[in-house]
Amino acid sequence: MMNSQSRRSIRREHVITLLMKFVLIIVFINGRGPACVEGAEPAFRAAPVYRPDDRRPLRDDARAASLGIQKYTSRHLILYTDIDPQIARTLPPLINQIMPAWEAYFGELPPARDGSDFQMTCYLMQDQERFAAAGMQPEGVMLTRFGRQIGREFWMLEQSGDYYRRHLFFHEATHAFMTTLPSVLPPLWYLEGMAEYFATHSIDDRGRITFGIMPIAPEQVPEWGRIELIRQENFYRRTLSLPQIGAMTNDQFIQPRPVPYSWSWAVCSFLDRHPRYQDRFRQLGQNMEYSAFQRLMEELFEPDRRLLAAEWGEFARRLDYGFDIPANAFLSRPSRSWSNGETVTIEVASRQGWQSTGLHVDGGKSVSIQATGQVQLKPGTVPWVSEPQGISLDYAGGFPVGTLLAAWLPLASAVDEETEIQLEVTPVGSGATITASKSSELWLRINDHGDDLHNNEGSYHVEITGVRN
C-alpha cells in the first residue's frame, strides 16, 4: 500500500516537473528567433529526462547481520530479511521476471543520471524489533497485514504461505516501479488496483511466473480472498458502482478488511481483460498524471457509459473464480426499427453472455417472448441438456442454469448522469410477456456460470412480438 508520505512526495516531484517544463517553454520561446536562421546552431535542445535520483539510505549490513538480518541482492532488488534463507534467496530474482511485464504495460523508466540499473529495497520482517534495532523501520505504525512503500523502499511482514508472501512482495514492488515513472499521480483505486492486478500470479514448476491472472480456484491463490470478499459484499447488498470505487479514500484502504483492494483489483481486471475496453484502459497506463488520467478516462469511456455501467454491475454480482470476461462480454447489436404487433426472431447463443436484440421499447410498453430449442450445458457421458425453462440441477445468478433470461437496459434518454444504471433482469423460460418500466433496450441470455460458457453448445430460437398496450 502507498502511504500519505509517498503520495506527498509524488505531488512535490510533479510540481517540480511542471515548473521545469514551464521554464523550458520560456527558454524555447526566447531562443526561437536565432534557431530559425538558416545554418545557425539550434538555440533550444530538449533536456534529457532522467528518473529521480536514488535516495535509498545506506544500511549497516554488519549491524543488521549481527541482529539476524541477512542481505540478498539481484539486479533490481536488495532484500533485507530475517526469514528462512532458503526462501529468502528465491525472492530477489523474481523482480527480474516482473520488470518486463511492468515495462510492457507502463513503458520503460527514464535512465538514471549515472547510468545505473533501477533497483529497490525490500524489508521482509519476521521480527519487527530486529529491524527497529537496526534502524531499518520507517517512521509511523507498521500495518499488521499489509506492506508499506515509500519511494524505492518497501516493508512487509512475513506471511505463513509462499503464495501470499510473493503476492505482497509483487504488490509493493509494483508501487515502487509505478511511482518512479514521470508525472505519476493517478487515482488511488488505480494505483492499488494495478498493484493487485500484477501481484495476482501463478508460478509453474520451473519457476516461471504469469502475472495478472484471473484465479481459477481458491487453492491457486491461498490467503488471497479477494473474490470471497466481493461475494460477501454482494450478499449484504454492498456492491459498489464504478463511481463509488472511484471515490474510495485512503482511510478506507487502511481498514483491517481489504475490501477496497478487492474492488480495485476487480475493476482493473475487468477493464483490462474486456475485449471492448482493454485498449482504452491500457492507454491510462501511459497517462498517469492525475488530471490527464481523469480527462482521458472520461473521453475514452463516456461513449459507452451506459453499457459499461451495466456490464460492470453484472460482472461484480456474478464474479467467481475462473470468470471468463471475454465470453461474458455484452454482445451489442445496432438498434432495429419495429412496430407493435411485429414479430422479430433472434438466435440466443449459449456460449455468450448478454446479447442485445437491438429492440428499443418505450416505457410502459410490453413484449411477448417465446423460446424453443435445446442447448448442452455440460459435456460428458451424461451431458446436461436444457430447454428454455432451465434445469434445477444447478443455479447461477439466482436462476436455474439454462434458463432464458431477459433484461431491460435503460436508454440514455431515460436516465440522467446521477442515475445508477443496471440491468432489470427477469426469467422468461419458454415464454413470458414483460413490460419495460422505462424506455429501454431488450437483452437476452442463456443463464450459466461465468466460468462455464466455453463448453456450451447450441442456441435457443426466440420470437419477440410487440404487444399493443
FENHU-V60567 format. One record per residue. N is the residue number from 1. PHI is phi in radians with two decimals (none if undefined). PSI is psi in whole degrees, -180 to 180 (NA if undefined). OMEGA is omega in whole degrees, -180 to 180 (NA if undefined). Layout:
BEGIN
n:N phi:PHI psi:PSI omega:OMEGA
n:N phi:PHI psi:PSI omega:OMEGA
END
This chain:
BEGIN
n:1 phi:none psi:141 omega:173
n:2 phi:-1.41 psi:139 omega:176
n:3 phi:-1.72 psi:173 omega:-176
n:4 phi:-1.15 psi:-32 omega:178
n:5 phi:-1.08 psi:-41 omega:180
n:6 phi:-1.11 psi:-44 omega:-179
n:7 phi:-1.15 psi:-37 omega:176
n:8 phi:-1.11 psi:-39 omega:179
n:9 phi:-1.09 psi:-41 omega:179
n:10 phi:-1.10 psi:-42 omega:-180
n:11 phi:-1.08 psi:-43 omega:180
n:12 phi:-1.05 psi:-47 omega:-180
n:13 phi:-1.11 psi:-35 omega:179
n:14 phi:-1.14 psi:-44 omega:179
n:15 phi:-1.10 psi:-44 omega:179
n:16 phi:-1.05 psi:-43 omega:179
n:17 phi:-1.06 psi:-43 omega:179
n:18 phi:-1.11 psi:-41 omega:179
n:19 phi:-1.10 psi:-42 omega:179
n:20 phi:-1.10 psi:-42 omega:178
n:21 phi:-1.07 psi:-40 omega:179
n:22 phi:-1.10 psi:-45 omega:179
n:23 phi:-1.07 psi:-43 omega:-180
n:24 phi:-1.12 psi:-36 omega:178
n:25 phi:-1.11 psi:-43 omega:179
n:26 phi:-1.08 psi:-44 omega:179
n:27 phi:-1.05 psi:-42 omega:-179
n:28 phi:-1.09 psi:-45 omega:-180
n:29 phi:-1.11 psi:-47 omega:-178
n:30 phi:-1.14 psi:-30 omega:-178
n:31 phi:-1.70 psi:12 omega:-171
n:32 phi:-1.26 psi:-39 omega:-177
n:33 phi:-1.02 psi:-60 omega:-179
n:34 phi:-1.01 psi:-33 omega:-178
n:35 phi:-1.15 psi:-21 omega:-177
n:36 phi:-1.56 psi:-9 omega:179
n:37 phi:-1.26 psi:129 omega:-177
n:38 phi:-1.04 psi:130 omega:178
n:39 phi:1.48 psi:-8 omega:-179
n:40 phi:-1.38 psi:154 omega:175
n:41 phi:-1.22 psi:138 omega:178
n:42 phi:-0.99 psi:133 omega:179
n:43 phi:-1.41 psi:-14 omega:-177
n:44 phi:-2.33 psi:130 omega:172
n:45 phi:-2.19 psi:135 omega:-180
n:46 phi:-1.07 psi:129 omega:178
n:47 phi:-1.22 psi:138 omega:178
n:48 phi:-1.09 psi:147 omega:179
n:49 phi:-1.75 psi:125 omega:178
n:50 phi:-2.03 psi:153 omega:173
n:51 phi:-1.30 psi:160 omega:180
n:52 phi:-0.97 psi:146 omega:-180
n:53 phi:-1.06 psi:149 omega:180
n:54 phi:-1.32 psi:112 omega:-177
n:55 phi:-1.95 psi:21 omega:177
n:56 phi:-1.14 psi:136 omega:-180
n:57 phi:-1.24 psi:150 omega:173
n:58 phi:-1.31 psi:134 omega:-178
n:59 phi:-1.83 psi:151 omega:177
n:60 phi:-1.48 psi:93 omega:-175
n:61 phi:-1.13 psi:-35 omega:180
n:62 phi:-1.16 psi:-44 omega:178
n:63 phi:-1.07 psi:-44 omega:179
n:64 phi:-1.07 psi:-44 omega:-179
n:65 phi:-1.10 psi:-36 omega:179
n:66 phi:-1.15 psi:-21 omega:179
n:67 phi:-1.68 psi:3 omega:179
n:68 phi:1.57 psi:18 omega:179
n:69 phi:-1.85 psi:119 omega:-178
n:70 phi:-1.77 psi:156 omega:-179
n:71 phi:-1.97 psi:134 omega:178
n:72 phi:-2.30 psi:138 omega:-171
n:73 phi:-2.30 psi:141 omega:169
n:74 phi:-2.33 psi:-179 omega:-177
n:75 phi:-0.96 psi:-40 omega:-173
n:76 phi:-1.97 psi:5 omega:-177
n:77 phi:-2.64 psi:140 omega:166
n:78 phi:-1.94 psi:129 omega:180
n:79 phi:-2.03 psi:124 omega:169
n:80 phi:-1.90 psi:125 omega:-177
n:81 phi:-2.75 psi:158 omega:176
n:82 phi:-2.03 psi:20 omega:179
n:83 phi:-1.52 psi:179 omega:179
n:84 phi:-0.90 psi:123 omega:-179
n:85 phi:-0.99 psi:-34 omega:-180
n:86 phi:-1.09 psi:-34 omega:177
n:87 phi:-1.39 psi:-44 omega:-174
n:88 phi:-1.02 psi:-43 omega:-174
n:89 phi:-1.23 psi:-12 omega:178
n:90 phi:-1.44 psi:-16 omega:-171
n:91 phi:-1.38 psi:-48 omega:-177
n:92 phi:-0.95 psi:-41 omega:180
n:93 phi:-1.13 psi:-19 omega:-179
n:94 phi:-1.10 psi:-29 omega:179
n:95 phi:-1.13 psi:-30 omega:177
n:96 phi:-1.12 psi:-24 omega:178
n:97 phi:-1.46 psi:-36 omega:-176
n:98 phi:-1.46 psi:-23 omega:180
n:99 phi:-0.95 psi:-49 omega:179
n:100 phi:-1.08 psi:-33 omega:178
n:101 phi:-1.17 psi:-44 omega:176
n:102 phi:-1.06 psi:-48 omega:-176
n:103 phi:-1.14 psi:-37 omega:178
n:104 phi:-1.15 psi:-31 omega:-175
n:105 phi:-1.53 psi:-49 omega:-174
n:106 phi:-1.79 psi:-14 omega:-174
n:107 phi:1.76 psi:159 omega:-179
n:108 phi:-1.28 psi:150 omega:175
n:109 phi:-1.22 psi:149 omega:172
n:110 phi:-1.07 psi:157 omega:179
n:111 phi:-1.22 psi:161 omega:173
n:112 phi:-1.42 psi:152 omega:178
n:113 phi:-1.05 psi:-35 omega:-178
n:114 phi:-1.65 psi:5 omega:178
n:115 phi:1.36 psi:8 omega:-177
n:116 phi:-1.35 psi:160 omega:176
n:117 phi:-1.23 psi:152 omega:171
n:118 phi:-1.20 psi:132 omega:180
n:119 phi:-2.54 psi:147 omega:178
n:120 phi:-2.25 psi:171 omega:-179
n:121 phi:-2.20 psi:133 omega:177
n:122 phi:-2.01 psi:137 omega:173
n:123 phi:-1.99 psi:105 omega:-179
n:124 phi:-1.79 psi:112 omega:-165
n:125 phi:-1.95 psi:126 omega:169
n:126 phi:-1.65 psi:-41 omega:178
n:127 phi:-2.12 psi:103 omega:-176
n:128 phi:-1.09 psi:-28 omega:-178
n:129 phi:-1.12 psi:-33 omega:177
n:130 phi:-1.07 psi:-43 omega:-177
n:131 phi:-1.26 psi:-34 omega:175
n:132 phi:-1.12 psi:-43 omega:179
n:133 phi:-1.13 psi:-31 omega:180
n:134 phi:-1.48 psi:0 omega:-179
n:135 phi:1.26 psi:27 omega:-176
n:136 phi:-1.88 psi:6 omega:179
n:137 phi:-1.55 psi:139 omega:174
n:138 phi:-1.28 psi:162 omega:176
n:139 phi:-1.19 psi:151 omega:179
n:140 phi:1.66 psi:-178 omega:-176
n:141 phi:-1.57 psi:132 omega:178
n:142 phi:-1.37 psi:133 omega:177
n:143 phi:-1.18 psi:149 omega:-173
n:144 phi:-1.43 psi:-17 omega:-177
n:145 phi:-2.13 psi:-36 omega:-173
n:146 phi:-1.80 psi:172 omega:177
n:147 phi:-1.55 psi:-176 omega:179
n:148 phi:-2.56 psi:131 omega:-177
n:149 phi:-2.09 psi:134 omega:174
n:150 phi:-2.36 psi:111 omega:-179
n:151 phi:1.06 psi:-126 omega:-178
n:152 phi:-1.67 psi:13 omega:177
n:153 phi:-2.04 psi:147 omega:172
n:154 phi:-2.56 psi:150 omega:-176
n:155 phi:-2.07 psi:142 omega:177
n:156 phi:-2.66 psi:151 omega:178
n:157 phi:-1.51 psi:149 omega:176
n:158 phi:-1.09 psi:142 omega:-180
n:159 phi:-1.94 psi:162 omega:-176
n:160 phi:-1.36 psi:-19 omega:-177
n:161 phi:-2.22 psi:157 omega:-178
n:162 phi:-1.14 psi:-42 omega:-176
n:163 phi:-1.08 psi:-53 omega:-172
n:164 phi:-1.24 psi:-26 omega:173
n:165 phi:-1.06 psi:-49 omega:179
n:166 phi:-1.11 psi:-37 omega:-179
n:167 phi:-1.03 psi:-52 omega:179
n:168 phi:-1.11 psi:-37 omega:178
n:169 phi:-1.04 psi:-49 omega:-180
n:170 phi:-1.20 psi:-36 omega:-180
n:171 phi:-1.04 psi:-54 omega:-177
n:172 phi:-1.20 psi:-36 omega:178
n:173 phi:-1.12 psi:-36 omega:177
n:174 phi:-1.09 psi:-41 omega:174
n:175 phi:-1.01 psi:-46 omega:-177
n:176 phi:-1.08 psi:-38 omega:178
n:177 phi:-1.22 psi:-50 omega:-175
n:178 phi:-1.04 psi:-40 omega:-176
n:179 phi:-1.38 psi:-3 omega:173
n:180 phi:-1.58 psi:-16 omega:176
n:181 phi:-1.15 psi:151 omega:180
n:182 phi:-1.13 psi:144 omega:173
n:183 phi:0.90 psi:53 omega:-179
n:184 phi:-1.80 psi:117 omega:171
n:185 phi:-2.81 psi:59 omega:179
n:186 phi:-1.33 psi:173 omega:177
n:187 phi:-1.06 psi:156 omega:-176
n:188 phi:-1.07 psi:-38 omega:-179
n:189 phi:-1.06 psi:-34 omega:-179
n:190 phi:-1.32 psi:-44 omega:178
n:191 phi:-1.01 psi:-50 omega:-178
n:192 phi:-1.30 psi:-36 omega:-179
n:193 phi:-1.15 psi:-41 omega:179
n:194 phi:-1.26 psi:-32 omega:174
n:195 phi:-1.12 psi:-41 omega:176
n:196 phi:-1.19 psi:-38 omega:-180
n:197 phi:-1.05 psi:-52 omega:-179
n:198 phi:-1.19 psi:-33 omega:-177
n:199 phi:-1.25 psi:-24 omega:180
n:200 phi:-1.36 psi:110 omega:-165
n:201 phi:-2.48 psi:169 omega:170
n:202 phi:-2.28 psi:156 omega:-179
n:203 phi:-2.36 psi:133 omega:-178
n:204 phi:-1.60 psi:-179 omega:-174
n:205 phi:-1.28 psi:-5 omega:175
n:206 phi:-1.80 psi:7 omega:178
n:207 phi:1.45 psi:10 omega:179
n:208 phi:-1.47 psi:133 omega:-172
n:209 phi:-1.92 psi:138 omega:171
n:210 phi:-1.91 psi:123 omega:-177
n:211 phi:-1.73 psi:152 omega:176
n:212 phi:1.26 psi:41 omega:-178
n:213 phi:-1.48 psi:160 omega:164
n:214 phi:-1.71 psi:108 omega:-176
n:215 phi:-1.04 psi:142 omega:-178
n:216 phi:-1.69 psi:-13 omega:-180
n:217 phi:-2.83 psi:153 omega:178
n:218 phi:-1.01 psi:-32 omega:-178
n:219 phi:-1.15 psi:-21 omega:179
n:220 phi:-1.31 psi:-26 omega:-176
n:221 phi:-2.35 psi:63 omega:-177
n:222 phi:-1.01 psi:141 omega:179
n:223 phi:1.30 psi:-3 omega:-177
n:224 phi:-1.27 psi:-63 omega:168
n:225 phi:1.25 psi:13 omega:-177
n:226 phi:-1.16 psi:-42 omega:-179
n:227 phi:-1.18 psi:-40 omega:178
n:228 phi:-1.06 psi:-40 omega:180
n:229 phi:-1.14 psi:-41 omega:179
n:230 phi:-1.14 psi:-40 omega:178
n:231 phi:-1.13 psi:-37 omega:175
n:232 phi:-1.11 psi:-44 omega:179
n:233 phi:-1.08 psi:-40 omega:176
n:234 phi:-1.09 psi:-42 omega:-179
n:235 phi:-1.03 psi:-39 omega:180
n:236 phi:-1.58 psi:16 omega:177
n:237 phi:1.01 psi:43 omega:178
n:238 phi:-2.02 psi:30 omega:177
n:239 phi:-1.08 psi:132 omega:-177
n:240 phi:-1.67 psi:138 omega:172
n:241 phi:-1.40 psi:169 omega:179
n:242 phi:-1.07 psi:-43 omega:176
n:243 phi:-1.07 psi:-36 omega:179
n:244 phi:-1.16 psi:-38 omega:177
n:245 phi:-1.15 psi:-41 omega:179
n:246 phi:-1.11 psi:-23 omega:-178
n:247 phi:-1.65 psi:3 omega:-178
n:248 phi:-1.10 psi:143 omega:-175
n:249 phi:-1.91 psi:168 omega:179
n:250 phi:-1.05 psi:-37 omega:179
n:251 phi:-1.06 psi:-34 omega:178
n:252 phi:-1.22 psi:-36 omega:-178
n:253 phi:-1.25 psi:-20 omega:-179
n:254 phi:-1.66 psi:8 omega:176
n:255 phi:-1.23 psi:155 omega:-177
n:256 phi:-1.02 psi:-41 omega:180
n:257 phi:-1.47 psi:129 omega:-175
n:258 phi:-1.41 psi:46 omega:-179
n:259 phi:-1.12 psi:-45 omega:179
n:260 phi:-1.06 psi:-36 omega:176
n:261 phi:-1.10 psi:-37 omega:-179
n:262 phi:-1.13 psi:-47 omega:179
n:263 phi:-1.15 psi:-40 omega:-180
n:264 phi:-1.11 psi:-44 omega:176
n:265 phi:-1.05 psi:-44 omega:-175
n:266 phi:-1.10 psi:-45 omega:-177
n:267 phi:-1.24 psi:-37 omega:177
n:268 phi:-1.16 psi:-41 omega:178
n:269 phi:-1.13 psi:-42 omega:-180
n:270 phi:-1.08 psi:-51 omega:-177
n:271 phi:-1.22 psi:-33 omega:-177
n:272 phi:-1.34 psi:-23 omega:-179
n:273 phi:-1.76 psi:-12 omega:-173
n:274 phi:-1.36 psi:127 omega:-177
n:275 phi:-1.07 psi:-27 omega:-180
n:276 phi:-1.43 psi:-30 omega:-171
n:277 phi:-1.95 psi:-10 omega:-172
n:278 phi:-1.02 psi:-51 omega:-177
n:279 phi:-1.06 psi:-41 omega:180
n:280 phi:-1.14 psi:-44 omega:-178
n:281 phi:-1.11 psi:-39 omega:-178
n:282 phi:-1.22 psi:-21 omega:174
n:283 phi:-1.13 psi:-29 omega:-180
n:284 phi:-1.10 psi:-33 omega:-180
n:285 phi:-1.16 psi:-15 omega:177
n:286 phi:-1.74 psi:2 omega:-176
n:287 phi:-2.47 psi:67 omega:-171
n:288 phi:-1.69 psi:9 omega:170
n:289 phi:-1.24 psi:137 omega:-164
n:290 phi:-0.94 psi:-54 omega:-175
n:291 phi:-1.16 psi:-39 omega:178
n:292 phi:-1.14 psi:-40 omega:179
n:293 phi:-1.07 psi:-50 omega:-177
n:294 phi:-1.11 psi:-43 omega:-179
n:295 phi:-1.13 psi:-45 omega:-179
n:296 phi:-1.15 psi:-40 omega:-180
n:297 phi:-1.08 psi:-42 omega:179
n:298 phi:-1.14 psi:-44 omega:-179
n:299 phi:-1.11 psi:-41 omega:-174
n:300 phi:-1.31 psi:-37 omega:-171
n:301 phi:-1.83 psi:-13 omega:-179
n:302 phi:-1.02 psi:-40 omega:180
n:303 phi:-1.04 psi:-26 omega:-180
n:304 phi:-1.98 psi:24 omega:-174
n:305 phi:-0.97 psi:-44 omega:-177
n:306 phi:-1.15 psi:-47 omega:-179
n:307 phi:-1.17 psi:-43 omega:-179
n:308 phi:-1.07 psi:-43 omega:180
n:309 phi:-1.06 psi:-42 omega:-179
n:310 phi:-1.19 psi:-42 omega:-180
n:311 phi:-1.13 psi:-43 omega:179
n:312 phi:-1.07 psi:-44 omega:-179
n:313 phi:-1.04 psi:-43 omega:179
n:314 phi:-1.18 psi:-42 omega:178
n:315 phi:-1.07 psi:-47 omega:-177
n:316 phi:-1.09 psi:-40 omega:-177
n:317 phi:-1.35 psi:-26 omega:-178
n:318 phi:-1.80 psi:0 omega:-173
n:319 phi:-0.98 psi:132 omega:175
n:320 phi:-2.68 psi:172 omega:179
n:321 phi:-1.03 psi:137 omega:179
n:322 phi:1.33 psi:10 omega:-178
n:323 phi:-0.94 psi:125 omega:-177
n:324 phi:-1.60 psi:96 omega:-175
n:325 phi:-1.13 psi:-46 omega:178
n:326 phi:-1.05 psi:-42 omega:-179
n:327 phi:-1.16 psi:-32 omega:-178
n:328 phi:-1.56 psi:0 omega:179
n:329 phi:-1.04 psi:139 omega:179
n:330 phi:-1.10 psi:132 omega:178
n:331 phi:-1.67 psi:104 omega:-177
n:332 phi:-1.49 psi:146 omega:176
n:333 phi:-2.30 psi:151 omega:177
n:334 phi:-1.05 psi:148 omega:178
n:335 phi:-1.17 psi:147 omega:179
n:336 phi:-2.17 psi:147 omega:180
n:337 phi:-1.49 psi:144 omega:175
n:338 phi:-2.77 psi:169 omega:-176
n:339 phi:-2.29 psi:164 omega:178
n:340 phi:-1.01 psi:136 omega:180
n:341 phi:1.57 psi:-17 omega:179
n:342 phi:-1.37 psi:144 omega:178
n:343 phi:-1.90 psi:131 omega:178
n:344 phi:-2.02 psi:135 omega:179
n:345 phi:-1.90 psi:149 omega:-180
n:346 phi:-2.65 psi:146 omega:173
n:347 phi:-1.69 psi:125 omega:-180
n:348 phi:-1.79 psi:113 omega:-174
n:349 phi:-1.37 psi:144 omega:-178
n:350 phi:-1.45 psi:-15 omega:-179
n:351 phi:-1.65 psi:7 omega:-176
n:352 phi:-2.17 psi:151 omega:175
n:353 phi:-1.29 psi:-137 omega:-178
n:354 phi:-1.16 psi:136 omega:-177
n:355 phi:-2.20 psi:126 omega:-179
n:356 phi:-1.25 psi:143 omega:171
n:357 phi:-1.54 psi:-15 omega:-175
n:358 phi:1.36 psi:3 omega:-177
n:359 phi:-1.65 psi:127 omega:175
n:360 phi:-1.79 psi:131 omega:-175
n:361 phi:-2.18 psi:129 omega:179
n:362 phi:-1.17 psi:152 omega:177
n:363 phi:-1.01 psi:134 omega:-179
n:364 phi:1.54 psi:-10 omega:179
n:365 phi:-1.56 psi:156 omega:-176
n:366 phi:-2.12 psi:158 omega:173
n:367 phi:-2.32 psi:148 omega:174
n:368 phi:-1.79 psi:130 omega:-178
n:369 phi:-2.09 psi:127 omega:177
n:370 phi:-2.18 psi:133 omega:-176
n:371 phi:-2.28 psi:142 omega:176
n:372 phi:-2.40 psi:166 omega:176
n:373 phi:2.02 psi:179 omega:179
n:374 phi:-2.37 psi:149 omega:174
n:375 phi:-2.31 psi:150 omega:174
n:376 phi:-1.75 psi:124 omega:-176
n:377 phi:-1.70 psi:-32 omega:179
n:378 phi:-2.39 psi:130 omega:176
n:379 phi:-1.35 psi:175 omega:178
n:380 phi:2.39 psi:-179 omega:180
n:381 phi:-1.12 psi:-32 omega:174
n:382 phi:-2.17 psi:82 omega:-176
n:383 phi:-1.16 psi:152 omega:175
n:384 phi:-1.45 psi:117 omega:179
n:385 phi:-2.00 psi:131 omega:-176
n:386 phi:-2.21 psi:148 omega:168
n:387 phi:-1.81 psi:175 omega:-171
n:388 phi:-0.99 psi:-23 omega:180
n:389 phi:-1.33 psi:-10 omega:177
n:390 phi:1.50 psi:174 omega:178
n:391 phi:-2.25 psi:137 omega:-173
n:392 phi:-1.53 psi:16 omega:175
n:393 phi:-1.17 psi:-24 omega:-178
n:394 phi:-2.73 psi:156 omega:-180
n:395 phi:-2.20 psi:145 omega:175
n:396 phi:-2.42 psi:131 omega:180
n:397 phi:1.07 psi:22 omega:178
n:398 phi:1.58 psi:0 omega:-179
n:399 phi:-2.21 psi:154 omega:176
n:400 phi:-1.04 psi:143 omega:176
n:401 phi:-1.12 psi:148 omega:-179
n:402 phi:1.54 psi:-12 omega:-180
n:403 phi:-1.20 psi:136 omega:171
n:404 phi:-1.32 psi:123 omega:179
n:405 phi:-1.94 psi:147 omega:173
n:406 phi:-2.11 psi:154 omega:179
n:407 phi:-2.60 psi:145 omega:174
n:408 phi:-1.77 psi:128 omega:173
n:409 phi:-1.93 psi:113 omega:-176
n:410 phi:-0.98 psi:140 omega:176
n:411 phi:-1.28 psi:157 omega:-179
n:412 phi:-1.01 psi:-34 omega:-179
n:413 phi:-1.22 psi:-15 omega:-175
n:414 phi:-1.73 psi:-2 omega:-178
n:415 phi:-2.36 psi:158 omega:174
n:416 phi:-1.92 psi:179 omega:-175
n:417 phi:-1.16 psi:-21 omega:-178
n:418 phi:-1.54 psi:-12 omega:-177
n:419 phi:-1.36 psi:131 omega:174
n:420 phi:-1.38 psi:117 omega:-175
n:421 phi:-1.57 psi:128 omega:175
n:422 phi:-2.66 psi:159 omega:179
n:423 phi:-1.23 psi:143 omega:170
n:424 phi:-1.77 psi:102 omega:-170
n:425 phi:-1.71 psi:139 omega:176
n:426 phi:-2.52 psi:142 omega:177
n:427 phi:-1.30 psi:139 omega:180
n:428 phi:-1.89 psi:-41 omega:-176
n:429 phi:1.15 psi:-139 omega:-179
n:430 phi:-1.41 psi:-14 omega:178
n:431 phi:3.13 psi:142 omega:177
n:432 phi:-2.93 psi:158 omega:171
n:433 phi:-1.94 psi:126 omega:-177
n:434 phi:-2.22 psi:153 omega:-175
n:435 phi:-2.11 psi:136 omega:177
n:436 phi:-1.41 psi:125 omega:179
n:437 phi:-1.27 psi:-28 omega:175
n:438 phi:-2.51 psi:168 omega:-179
n:439 phi:-1.00 psi:122 omega:-169
n:440 phi:-2.56 psi:166 omega:172
n:441 phi:-1.77 psi:140 omega:-178
n:442 phi:-1.61 psi:130 omega:179
n:443 phi:-2.15 psi:153 omega:179
n:444 phi:-2.37 psi:154 omega:171
n:445 phi:-2.77 psi:160 omega:171
n:446 phi:-1.69 psi:123 omega:-172
n:447 phi:-1.20 psi:135 omega:175
n:448 phi:-2.91 psi:169 omega:177
n:449 phi:-1.21 psi:151 omega:-176
n:450 phi:-1.15 psi:-19 omega:180
n:451 phi:-1.80 psi:11 omega:-168
n:452 phi:-2.17 psi:14 omega:-177
n:453 phi:-1.37 psi:-25 omega:-171
n:454 phi:-1.12 psi:-26 omega:-177
n:455 phi:-1.76 psi:11 omega:179
n:456 phi:-1.40 psi:157 omega:177
n:457 phi:-2.44 psi:141 omega:173
n:458 phi:1.70 psi:-178 omega:-179
n:459 phi:-2.69 psi:166 omega:172
n:460 phi:-1.80 psi:142 omega:174
n:461 phi:-1.60 psi:121 omega:-173
n:462 phi:-2.13 psi:134 omega:175
n:463 phi:-2.00 psi:129 omega:-177
n:464 phi:-2.10 psi:126 omega:-177
n:465 phi:-2.18 psi:130 omega:175
n:466 phi:-1.23 psi:135 omega:-177
n:467 phi:-1.79 psi:134 omega:178
n:468 phi:-1.33 psi:108 omega:-179
n:469 phi:-1.41 psi:NA omega:NA
END
